[in-house]
Amino acid sequence: MKTTPFAAERRQSSLLAVCRLRIPFIQLFVAAAFAGLLAGCTGNPPAATTSTAAATAAAPAATGFTILQINDTYKIEGLRAGAEGGMSRVRTLRRELEGEGRPVLVLHAGDFLFPSVMSKYLQGVPMIEALNLLDGSAAFDELLFVTPGNHEFDHPEPRVLFDRIAQSQFAWISSNIAVAESAGTALSPMNSLFPNVKDHVVLELGGIRVGIFGLTLNDQRRPWVDYGYELEARRATVARVLDDLEREGAEFVVGLTHQEIGEDERLAKEFGDRIDWIVGGHEHVAQFLRVGATTITKADADAKTAYRIDVRRAGGAIRGASALLELDTAVAVDPDMVREVATSLATLARTVEEKTGRKLLDVVATTEHLLEGTEPAIRGRETALGDLLCDVLRERLGTDLAFVNGGAIRVNDDVPAGGNLRVYELEGIFYYDDKPVIFELTGRELLALLEKSVSQATLGHGRFLQISGLRFRYHVAADGTTRVDAADVAVRPNGEAGFAPLDLERRYRTATLDYTWRNGYRDGYPLFSAGDGKSSPALLEEPQISWRQLTEEALAALPGLRITTDVDGRIVRIEEP
């Protein structure tokens, strides 16, 4: 049965009357600060809640249910010193929705184990512990389901993922992935290896039978994983699982997906008469789209926002309505989750110091201007942080140009003007501590790279390039398509005094990261399309220094350890009528 949307998409804050903790989350690294944290609150912490399943059973029968959707949650502590997002606000929102008396189905559309500073040092354990606590109970959470994202497969050892699945007090849904216990052994569907991994599920919630299947893209290749994601195989999987859901009486079908928005659109177009809602992840910025009668939603990363989707039966039809909720300081944090996050942060601080000899709160430099590292910024426009990182590459390596893909900068947070850049931020910025490489690009190849870089600038795609040694403008048409004209690009080659027009035939000495040179095909760059550097320009140099070390040496050489970099207009967006 198809859903009939009846409410306009809207963005709002949820005002919740729970004790607000005003101490910045980053202070929770200091164990002594946390010991007196709750004592500084006004009012009392909320009473312990029953599990979701128990609360649902005790409540009077209600028609319909509510979906709470999150996706791409890497930082359980939230953003901007805990002022935005984070799992403590998700817990509060869930409790508020449950208080309305209808069942609340929590769906996570993938990417939570990796990558983050916590996962780098603690192997994703805190992420699972936070999700386990979302229902306020140690019991198995019958109404929380996750689908794997591409980053769930980041760790090369399968046992890390398998241990996190076993640790989970909730179910995973994967309809297309097969895994092996180690490289070279037989592959089996994920649901055949773990009791809490399902191929699909059908639940009756508020008098409606909802069916859920899971679909994950094949972005992270591992020898022990087969995604079955090639187009024909994917179509066959979706057709099979939809048949299963229909046989089992599903009235409202949800695709829990982790893939690019274009593939969600394809899914809706090809199976739209059989899929009511696609709860998606991967892009990191909120999306709302209707394709025929199918609705596609994605929330912002790190629970900066969450989707509320109300599903009701009315007049013989099942209808859905959604609202995008901002999880900011208007939403109270949950004290129990804050306590859990604080414990994880303290463990992280100890572990980092043991392994590196550095304290997370040690100051590396101060900045005169805002260093934006949040993903909508670093993946969508020029930022001072991107300028700084690329300027270091270009100046220290003596190249004409430098660029870094926004997806390589994983801090997803800002350093405010006048603030301190600490080891904590460096750990996030250089989560992927790649090595730089040097090669030559023709002006024509550079133009093609720039066009691809901005092609999805509003979608939070990691392909967006931060740059140095050039400046350019790009045009956005009314239909959202983009273009970069050669006349809008200017280059300042090494040793030359000023900017000059782009010469399409000239060869420019360029620095970037080894990842892009080898794997730029993952971001759709034709120049790197063969993968593993096979179609990439020949390397001129492979400096034997890491990106992080290069940057820290540059920071240490700054007068007064003071960063003065600010945005200077090197990337300009022009909206066309």
MISEVEX-328015 format. One record per atom (N, C-alpha, C): z, x negated, y negated. Coordinates in pm, whole numbers, plus 50000, padded with zeros to 5 digits. Last residue first. Layout:
// MISEVEX-328015
ZXY/...
// end
This chain:
// MISEVEX-328015
486904795946714/486904810746712/486104816546828/488724768746864/487494774246809/487544789446812/491224745846800/490944759246852/489684764646785/491674713446880/490994721946783/490644735146850/494084688346913/493504700346974/492914709146864/494214653746926/494214665446839/493464676846908/495824624146971/495214635147047/495344647746963/496874608046772/495834602246858/495194612546951/498834612946580/497594620446576/496504614946665/501174599246617/500324595046505/498964601946504/504644601046698/503274605946718/502454602646595/506374569546680/506284583846653/504844588146680/508554542346745/507314549346777/507424564146744/510804527446719/510294533946598/509024541946623/513744519046879/512384523946900/511944531446775/515774491146867/515474503846802/514004507346820/517144467146910/516944476447022/516614490446971/516924450446695/518044459746696/517964469846809/513564447246767/514624443946671/515714454646671/512774445947114/512734453446989/513844448946895/513004434347360/512504425847252/512464432947117/513714454347531/514724444047503/514314435147387/511274467847550/512394474147480/513454463747442/509794449647704/509354453047569/510484459247488/511274450047939/511144437447866/510714440047722/510854476648013/512214472347977/512184458947903/508084476048070/508604484147960/509994479647918/507974458748290/507164455948172/507724463348050/509584472848467/510014459748419/509264456048292/507994496148506/509334496948446/509774483548390/505694485648626/505584493148500/506944493548430/506234452648761/506244467248769/506124473248630/503954426448807/505134431348739/505094446548746/501514411248841/502614411548936/503934414748866/498494427448760/499694420348713/500854421948811/495604424648872/496734432448921/498004425148881/492384425748713/493694419548733/494654429648795/490054439348761/489984426148699/491274418548722/488714460349009/489894455148940/489614441348884/485904481348961/486484469349021/487664464348939/486464516848937/485924504348884/486634492348947/486564536249245/487114532049117/486434519349068/485944544449491/484914546649389/485384542249252/488254535249625/486924532449679/485804534549578/490934539649567/490204529749490/488774527549531/491744561049721/492214547649757/491384536849689/488824581649653/490204579349696/490484564949733/486494590649549/486484586549689/487874583449741/486944596349277/486834607349373/486874602949518/487374585049032/488214580549142/488084589649264/485604598148867/485534583548874/486314578048992/486374625148873/485214620748952/485154605548969/489614636448904/488784627148827/487624621948911/491474653549022/490124658448998/489244649148917/493844643749098/493834650948971/492424655148932/493104630549322/494024641849338/494114650149210/491624609349232/490894620749288/491804632849304/493394589249172/492994598149064/492194610149111/494394569949344/494544584049381/494154593849271/493994543849249/493804546849391/493694561749420/494384546048973/493224538749022/492934542149168/496824559448968/495624566048918/494374559148971/498534539749083/498384553049143/497094559749098/498464518148907/497784516949035/497574530549101/497924528248568/498784525948683/497974525648811/495944509248332/496594521548376/497484518148495/493924494248087/495114493348174/495584507348208/490684480848024/491594492348030/492754489648125/488064470747821/489114465847912/490284475747907/485014487047805/486334485447745/487344481147852/481654482847740/482684482347843/484024478747777/479284504947586/480194493447581/481214494347693/477914528647587/477454518047677/478384505947680/479074545247399/478974550047537/478584539047634/481424537647174/480104532747218/479974536147366/483194556046938/483014553047081/481584548847107/483674540646618/483164551446702/483004546946847/486764522446566/485304523246560/484844534746648/489674513046386/489014521546484/487514521746458/490274477846304/490394492346289/489674499746399/490214450546389/491114455246284/491314470246282/490484437746723/489694443046613/490594450646516/492134430946932/491734420546839/490904425246723/490964455747147/491934445147127/491364434447034/489384484046984/489454473547086/490434462547047/489924514546920/490304502146850/490454491146953/487764542846899/488434532646980/488774520646892/487324578046884/487314565146817/488194555446895/485584607846933/486384597246995/486214584346915/483814626646849/485224629146819/486144618546878/481354620546946/481574618146803/483034620046763/481464629947205/481544615547183/481854612347037/483564658347247/482304652647201/482494637847174/485024676147495/485244664547410/483884658947375/486084709747563/485064699347561/485514688147468/487244737747760/487434726647667/486234717247671/487874773147782/487184760947825/487294750247717/488974796047672/489864786047728/489194773447775/487354813147538/487594816247679/488464805847748/487144801447289/487924813847300/488234817247445/487494765647343/486754777847313/487634790047334/488724737247204/489084747747299/488374760547256/488024702847178/487754716347132/488084726347242/489774673147081/489084681447180/489054695847134/489634640646941/489854655046923/489184662147039/491284608646976/490184618046995/490634632146963/491774573446982/492174586546937/490984595846953/493054543547137/491994552847100/492614565347042/495234529147209/494014521847176/492844530747141/496584550547460/496794540447357/495484533047335/497814582447595/496814572047568/497284561947464/498334605247862/498864599047741/498074586147720/496354629348020/496574615247994/497254612847860/496884653348271/496794650748127/497184636348098/497394658148538/496234649948506/496174646148357/499454675848587/499794661748575/498634652848540/499354705748396/498814697748505/499104682948481/500104726848232/501124717348277/500654708448390/498194742848128/498734746648258/499784736948310/496924734447904/497904745247887/498594749048017/495114715447991/496244711147909/497304721847892/492974712148161/494024721548197/495304718548119/491314693748037/490714705948091/491744716348132/491994669247943/492414680747863/491984694047923/490934651748142/492344651248104/492794663948035/488194655748142/488984660748256/490464661348218/487594643147898/487244657247919/488044663248035/488454617147950/489114625047847/488824639847864/486614609448148/488044609848178/488784618548076/484214610048004/484404619248117/485884620448155/484714589247823/484504602747773/484734612947884/484814567348000/486004571247925/485884585547874/482154566148081/483194569348179/484484573848111/481014558947834/480614571547899/481644575748003/482094534147787/482424545147697/482084558547758/483204520248100/482194522347997/482664533647905/486054501048176/485434514148172/484314513948069/487554476248384/486704479848271/486144493848288/491074471248457/489664472048494/488864475548370/494294465248580/493364463248469/491934463648523/497404481548658/496154475148699/495244474548577/500984481848712/499774483748631/498574476648692/502814498348971/502354485948909/501124488948824/505434523448945/504154518348989/503864504748924/507874539849013/507794526748946/506574519348996/508454570448969/507354563449037/507174550048966/510544572048787/510774576048926/509694569749014/510694564448520/510064555448617/510444559048760/512044585748401/510714581748353/509984573748459/514484585248546/513564596448554/512164592848512/515574560648478/515424563948619/514464575648638/515664563348200/514714553948260/514504556848408/517764581748171/516394585648137/515374576248199/519884564948268/519604578148328/518184582648298/519954543848090/519484541248226/519124554348295/518884559147778/519844553347872/519194550448007/518374561047447/517624560247571/518484552447670/520114580947217/520084568947300/519184570847422/518914595046901/519634594747028/519434581847103/517364598146681/518684592446661/519494590946788/515834625846830/515794616146720/517204611346690/516584629047184/516474633947047/516374622746945/514654627147458/515664619047390/515544622847243/514114653347700/513854646647574/514984637047539/512664657248030/513734659047932/513374651047809/511234648548260/511324662648221/512534665348132/510694624248391/512024626548335/512264641248302/508334614548505/509054625348572/510394628748510/505204606248469/506414605248386/507314616948422/502964611948608/503694599948649/505014598448575/501754633248486/502484635848610/503264623848660/500284622248277/501574628448248/502404630948371/498844590248335/498824604748358/500224610548340/498174567248083/499084570648193/499014585748212/496094541247948/496434555347967/497334556848088/494734518947709/495674521547817/495874536547827/492384494347587/492864507947605/493964508247711/492084466847576/491564475147467/492224488847468/494964446247666/493744453847694/493294461547570/497344430947691/496214426247611/494914433447637/499694437747805/498654433047896/497384428947822/501234446147593/501774435547679/500714429747772/499594466347480/499964454547403/500444443147492/499244485547688/498094479547620/498484466347552/501914491847768/500904487247863/499784479647793/502994500247520/503554488647591/502534483147690/501444522747469/501364511247378/501914498747445/502354539347675/500984534247679/500784522447585/505004544047596/504734538447728/503334532547735/504634555047334/505414542947357/505034536347489/503144578347383/502594567747299/503304554547327/505004592647537/503734588547596/503094577347517/506964596047338/507284588947461/506014584047529/505614611047149/506024597547113/506404589447237/502754628247283/504184627347255/504524612847221/499984649947287/500504636847253/502004637747230/500184674747550/499864670247415/500384656047397/500744680847820/499894689747742/499534685247602/502664667547959/501474671548034/500514680047951/504694664647779/504104652447833/502834655347912/505274692847728/504844683347625/504074671747687/505984704947967/504964711347884/504434702147775/508004685348053/506684685948113/505644693648031/509704664147821/509614676647897/508174678847939/509874642347661/509504639947799/509444652447883/509684630447340/509524642347424/509064638447564/511694615747135/510884611447249/510804623247345/512014617446788/512094624746914/511154618847018/512824585646636/512094598246644/512274604646781/514344563146667/514334569646536/513744583546543/516414555746945/515104559846894/515234566646758/517904527647116/518004540047039/516634543246981/518264515047453/517734514447317/518054527547247/520044516247665/518994506047667/518424504047527/523354523247754/522304524947654/521334513147659/524624537048054/524404525047973/523204527147881/524914557948227/525054560948085/524934548547996/524664546948482/523664556448436/523744558948286/525094511948515/525704525048497/524674534548435/523894489648769/523834495148633/524504508848630/523584480449024/524504473148938/524544478248795/522054493749209/521364486649102/522274478049016/523734505049402/522424499849443/521744491349337/526074512749270/526164504549391/524834497849423/524994528649067/525694516349032/525804507149153/523914549549221/523034541349137/523714528149102/526284559749335/525234554249420/524294545249340/527744569249115/528304558749201/527204551749281/525944588849021/526354577748935/526904566149018/525834606449243/524634599349197/525014587149115/528434616149244/527934608649360/526714600449322/528354629549000/529294618549018/528884609849136/526424648949059/526174639148953/527104627148965/527734663449260/526494656349291/526184645749187/529854673949110/530124665449227/528894657149262/528404689448930/529204678248882/529534668548995/527364709149099/526454699949032/527204687548983/529764722149172/528904716049274/527974705649212/530624731148921/531474722048999/530654714749106/528544748348860/528794736748774/529634726448848/528974767549055/527784759249064/527924746848976/531384778148962/531324772349096/530114763249111/530664787548699/531614776548719/531554770148857/527464792648578/528394797048682/529364785548714/526694797248232/526644789348355/527714794348450/525104824448061/526284816548097/526014808448223/522514824947840/522874828047979/524014818748019/522034814147600/522464828147600/522884832647739/520984789347650/522424790147625/522934804447612/518554800647893/519014791447789/520504793547765/516234811248062/517584807248102/518064796348007/514244838748001/514584825347957/516034822447995/512294857248223/513604855748160/513854841148124/509694878648240/509994864348241/511254862148159/509374906648444/509854901548316/510154886748334/507324931548605/507934918348596/508394915348455/506984957348850/507034953448708/507764940148698/505284977349089/505984965149053/505914962648904/505455005349312/505064999349185/505904987049156/504135025149555/505065014149532/504575006549409/503855061049548/503295047549536/504415037449517/505155085249547/504375081949665/503755068149661/506605084949309/505445093649322/504555090249439/507715052649366/507725063849272/506445071949291/509605025349457/508745035949509/508855047849415/509604992849304/510135006349320/509105015349386/510574961349214/509674968649304/510314982149335/510684938248960/511284950649010/510244958349090/511194905648915/510134914748959/510804926849022/511834880348696/512434892148758/511284901648789/511414845548693/510794858848692/511714868948760/512864821948471/512794827948604/512114841548589/512804790348299/512634804848305/512674809148451/513834766748376/513864769748233/513614784548211/513834758548639/514504771148604/514724772648454/512134737248670/513564734548652/514334746648602/509134751848526/509864742748614/511324741548574/508534787048473/508584773148427/509444764748521/506954807548731/507944804848626/507834790348581/504204827848801/504824814848820/505774812648703/502484855048955/503484850048861/503954836148901/499944878248990/500334864449018/501334860148912/499124909249140/499764902149030/500174888249076/496314928549228/497284918349267/497814911149144/494254945049167/495574951349178/496664941449217/492504921448989/492424934549052/493804940949051/494754899948904/493424899348963/493254912049044/496744890448641/496404901448731/494964899648775/499214866448568/497804869648583/497654881548676/501174842548422/501124856748457/499664860848457/503174813448432/501854819748444/502034834448478/504954785948295/504914800048335/503494805448331/504454753948443/504554762248323/504304776648365/504184742348693/505334738348610/505434745848477/502344746548903/501854742748770/502944738248672/503814753149141/502994741149134/502624737148992/504014787049272/504554775149208/503474764749195/504154823649295/503594810249308/504374799349238/503814852249447/504914844949384/504594830149402/501644877349429/501674863249465/502754856549381/501574910149559/502124900849459/502054886649513/500014923749749/500464930449628/500884920649519/497254920849952/498374913349894/498754919849762/495064935250021/496104934150123/497334926550072/493144934149835/493494947649880/494624947449982/492824906549802/493584914249704/493944928249747/491644885749930/492544894250009/493324903849921/489964873849743/489494875249881/490344884849963/491414874249504/490074880049509/489634882949652/493774860849574/493834874749528/492464881549536/492744835649637/493474843349738/493514858049701/491734828049387/490824829749501/491474838349609/494154826449247/493144836249207/492164838849321/495294805149384/495954818149388/494984829249348/493484785849306/493514789649447/494284802649466/494094784049036/492754788049077/492684792349222/496694774249041/496484788049000/495084792949039/497434754949336/496934756249200/496594770749170/500414763149527/499054758249514/498604760349370/502484777749713/502584765849629/501204759449628/503524812049752/502554801149758/502954789449671/504014839649914/504884829449854/504134816349863/502724870549882/502324856949918/503204847249842/503964901049988/504134890149892/503604877249954/503344935150023/503104921750077/503164911449965/504724964250124/504564956250002/504484941750047/504894973450380/504304982250278/503984974850149/504674962950713/504904959050573/504164968450479/504504967550991/504854978450900/505134974750757/503524949851166/504974951051161/505444960651052/500854950251112/501294955551241/502804958051241/500924936950866/500544951150871/500984957551002/501644911250947/502514918850856/502194933750860/499434904151107/500784904951164/501704913351076/497374904250917/497314913551031/498704915351091/498314883350762/498264896750704/498144907350813/497964862350938/499324866050902/499364879750835/495124861750962/495994863651079/497364868851038/494294856850699/493874869250767/494774872250886/495474831650661/495894842950579/495514856050645/494064816350854/495524817550858/495994829750781/491424818650765/491784823950896/493294825850908/491614805750518/491234819950524/491654826150657/492234779950608/493184787450526/492874802350530/489894773050737/491144773650814/492194781750739/488144773350519/487944782750630/489204784150715/489334753050347/489114766850305/488974776550421/492104734250467/490674735150439/490314749850428/494694734550549/494414740150417/492924739950381/496414725050747/495474735750778/494964742550653/498194704450717/498374716250632/497454727850670/499954684350920/498624690550910/498804703650834/501824654550925/501654668050870/500194672150877/502104628150981/502854637351066/502764651751017/500804613250791/500234613450927/500934623251020/500394630950483/501254623250572/500664623950713/499534638450153/499054635550287/500054626750363/500014662949940/500744651049985/500384648350131/498384685449912/498334674949810/499014662149855/497544710150030/497574697550106/497554685450014/499604739249955/498424730849943/498634717350010/500964765750148/501204753250075/499934744850072/502274797850188/501064789750187/501284777750096/503894824350369/503954812350287/502714803850300/504594859950342/504034848350411/504044836450316/506434889650378/506264877150304/505604866850395/506814924650324/506364913750409/506074901450326/509104950950298/508394940250228/508054929250328/509594983850305/509374972750397/508494962350328/512075000750127/510704995550125/510614983850221/514735007850108/513795017650161/512345013350159/515954984450016/515914996249931/514895006449977/514144966050237/515024964850122/514874977250035/513424952350534/513524965350469/514574964350361/511124925550589/512474930250562/512394944450507/509334902750772/509304916450721/510744921050708/507854870050744/508994878950766/508674892750713/506264841850900/506254853150806/507504861350834/507154818851022/505724820150991/505524831050887/510194803150925/509474814950971/507994813850935/512924783651004/511574783450945/510774794751008/515284782851141/515294789051008/513984787150932/514794769151378/515114783551384/515094790451249/512014748051410/513274750551339/513584765451341/509624747351548/510544736051561/511924738651501/507984768051490/508314766151631/509354755151652/507434767051222/508364777451267/508734776051414/505514746851202/506874744451155/507864754551212/503474741451488/503784749351369/505244747451330/503114706951583/503514720551617/503734728251488/501484677951711/501784686851599/502154700651650/502654650151901/501954662951892/502434671151773/502714617751737/503164627551836/502504640951808/501794602851524/501224600251655/501684609651764/504784601551341/503344599351341/502874596251483/507154625951457/506824612751406/505314611251413/507214652651498/508504646051478/508334631651433/504754670051305/505144662551423/506454655451395/503724702751189/504334689551171/504604683251307/501674725751014/502134720551142/502664706351119/501464753150792/501774738950814/502214736450957/501054780050724/499884771550746/500194757250787/503294794850669/502304800850758/501184791250796/506614792050618/505384784250615/504414789950717/509684796450474/508514803650524/507284794750508/513134791350547/511884786150492/510744794650550/516324806250480/515094804950559/513964798850477/519554790450454/518574800350413/517304797550492/521124767450449/521714780350488/520854791750434/519894736250553/519664748250472/520354760550531/519984714850720/521124716550629/521064730050557/517494715350837/518654718550920/519894721250835/515994706850616/515784720250671/516994724550754/516974680950595/517224690350485/516984704750531/516014669850831/517464670850810/517794680650698/513254670850780/513814678750890/515334680350876/512984652750566/512694666950548/513354675350656/513804629450708/514464633450583/514234648250557/512064626850923/513444630550951/514184634850824/509624617150833/509784631550854/511234635750873/509314594050578/509964596250707/510194611150729/508274594250320/507384590950433/507984593450570/508854620950100/509454609850174/508604606850298/507284643150020/507184630249952/507734618750034/507214669150098/506714659350194/506614645350132/507924684449889/508854684350001/508464673750104/505754684049720/506744673349706/507834673749813/504314707049780/503754694149819/504804683149813/506834730249899/505854725549804/505294712249850/507624755350141/507534741150104/506504739049994/509354784150023/508184778650090/508094763950053/512384801850088/511634791550016/510374788450094/514584829150042/513474823250118/512764813150029/517474847650072/516864836250003/515814830150094/518884866550213/517914871150113/517384859950025/520804856650380/519734864550441/518634868350342/522334827550401/521854836550297/520624843950349/525124820950603/523674820650591/523224831350491/528164813650414/527404819750524/525904818450498/529484805550194/529124795050289/528284800450404/528444820449883/529074821250015/528624809450100/526924824249658/528364823749643/529114823649773/524244822149678/524814835349710/526324835449698/523794795449613/523254805849525/523814819749555/524524774749774/525594781149697/525094792849613/522194764649877/523144770949969/524214778949895/521164752649649/520534764949699/521464772149795/522924730549641/522884740149530/522254753249574/522324717649881/523674722749859/523704732949745/519654710349832/519964720149936/521354726049916/520064691949628/519204703449605/519494714349707/521644671449739/522224680549638/521374692949613/519734659249925/520914666749972/521474676049865/517624643149847/517474657649837/518664665749882/518364616149859/517494621849963/517434637049962/519684602549663/520494610749752/519664618849850/517854588549507/519024581449558/519794589249664/515804606849459/515484592749483/516634585549550/517104630149395/516454629249525/516104614849560/518054623549137/518974627049245/518324625349382/515724619848996/516634608549012/517584611149128/513084635749183/514074635449075/514934623149096/510354653149327/510994640549290/511974642649176/512094668249610/511614656449538/510624661249431/513014694349670/513644682549729/513334669949650/511404712749539/512804711749499/513474699449557/508744729949587/509064717949511/510504718549460/508584766649606/508334752849646/508554742349540/509264792349518/507874789249553/507594774449565/511824812049627/511544799049565/510174794549613/513254843249585/512114835949638/511894823249557/515634866349667/515414853949592/514304846049661/516104899549627/515394890149712/515084877749629/518634921449602/517964910949526/517414900749624/519104956849623/518994943849689/518214933949601/520874972149345/519744971449438/519714957749505/523014970249166/523124979049282/521954979249377/523434953448959/522714965748928/522624975149048/524534930349055/525434940248999/524764953248962/522364914849112/523034921549223/523974932449174/521904904948853/520934914148915/521574921649031/524174888248824/523954899448733/522994909748794/523734869549026/524914878149032/524754890348941/521384857548933/521384864749060/522564874349067/522334845948697/521324856448691/521284864448821/524104826748803/524594837348716/523614848948711/522284810448944/523374817249015/523914828948932/520784801048731/520134809248834/521174816948913/522684785748603/522214798048537/521464806948634/522984765448788/524154773548753/523744786348683/520574752248809/520914761848914/522144770148880/518564750048508/519604745748599/520034756548695/517954760048165/517684759948307/518874755748391/519374741647896/518314750247948/518254748948100/521464724847843/521304736447756/520244746147807/521854701047980/522364713248040/522184725647956/520534682147828/521994681147845/522594694147894/517844692147876/518444690747743/519974691547750/518084710848188/517404702548090/518194702047960/519834710048510/519184716148395/518614705848300/520814700848747/521724700648632/521124707148509/518774700248925/519744711148941/520694711748823/515624693848884/516884689448821/517894700848828/513514706649009/513834692949047/515214688548998/511934733449098/513254730349042/513704716649091/509584750049152/509524736549095/510834732849024/510674783749084/509774774149148/509894760649078/511934817149132/511974804049069/511014794949144/512484851849110/511544841149142/511834828649061/513944878449248/514254867849153/513424855649194/513044911749295/512764897949332/513194888949217/514734941249385/514344931949278/514114918149338/513874973549524/514604960949522/514074952449407/514135008549629/513504996749573/514414984549574/516795029249599/515355029149619/514775016949551/519845023749775/519075023749651/517605023549685/522925033349911/521495031949932/520765033049800/525725015249777/525055027549816/523565025349829/526844983949921/526374991949810/525745004849860/527394969550148/528464977850095/527984987249986/525074955250195/525494964950296/526534974650240/525034938949971/523974948849990/524404959550088/527234923050017/527214931649899/526184942549914/526434909750248/527574918650254/527584928250136/524234895050150/524044904650259/525194914550265/525434879149952/524424889049916/524284899550025/529004876049991/527634871850015/526684883049978/531174882749710/530824883549850/529404878549868/532544860049467/531684871249506/531474871149656/535574853549296/534634849849401/533844862149444/535634862548948/536194862749083/535134858949183/534744839848686/534594852348759/535204851348897/537264822448494/536074822448578/535964835548653/538524836648188/538724831948323/537404831648398/538534825247843/538474835247949/538644828748084/536884796247747/537584808247701/537444818747808/537474763947894/536714776347878/537574787047813/538874741147956/538394742547819/537624755247795/539374741248223/540504744148135/540064746247991/537074732548338/537304746948335/538464750548243/537424704048293/536314711848240/536624726548228/539064683748373/539614693748283/538584703348229/537434669048546/538724673848595/539304684648505/535254659648406/535104671948484/536444677648527/536214636748293/535804647648205/535724660648283/536604620548512/537774625148437/537424636748346/534024614448596/534864623248678/536044628648600/531184615348425/532514609548416/533484618748487/529034631448450/529014619048525/530394612648528/529324651648276/529934653848406/529814641548496/527894646848056/529244641648057/529914643248192/525604661248101/525534647048128/526924640748128/526154687348022/526204684048164/526234669048188/528334691847745/527034687947798/527134683147941/530494719447742/530444705047754/529084701047811/530694746447747/529964740747636/529894725447643/530414773147952/530894759347952/530074751647851/531454805947923/530414796347888/531034782347881/532254831448147/532774820048074/531694809648048/529954858348104/530714849648193/531144837648110/528094880748030/529474878647984/530264871048088/524794874147934/525744875748043/527144871947997/521634883047855/522944880547796/524014883947898/518614868347911/519584877147973/520954873447919/515804868547697/517004861747745/517924872147806/512294873547775/513564877347714/514674868347766/509004883947769/509884872347779/511194875747708/506864905447959/507694902547844/508574890547873/504154925848052/504844913148068/505644910247942/504704961148077/504044949748016/504864937148039/504854979348378/505564974048262/504824961948209/503554987348602/503824997548501/504574992248380/501224981248861/502064975748755/502304986348648/501354993349172/500794997249044/501674991648933/500534978949489/501484981049380/500744985049253/499144994149780/499034985849662/500094989249559/500004991450119/500005000050000/500004991149876/
// end
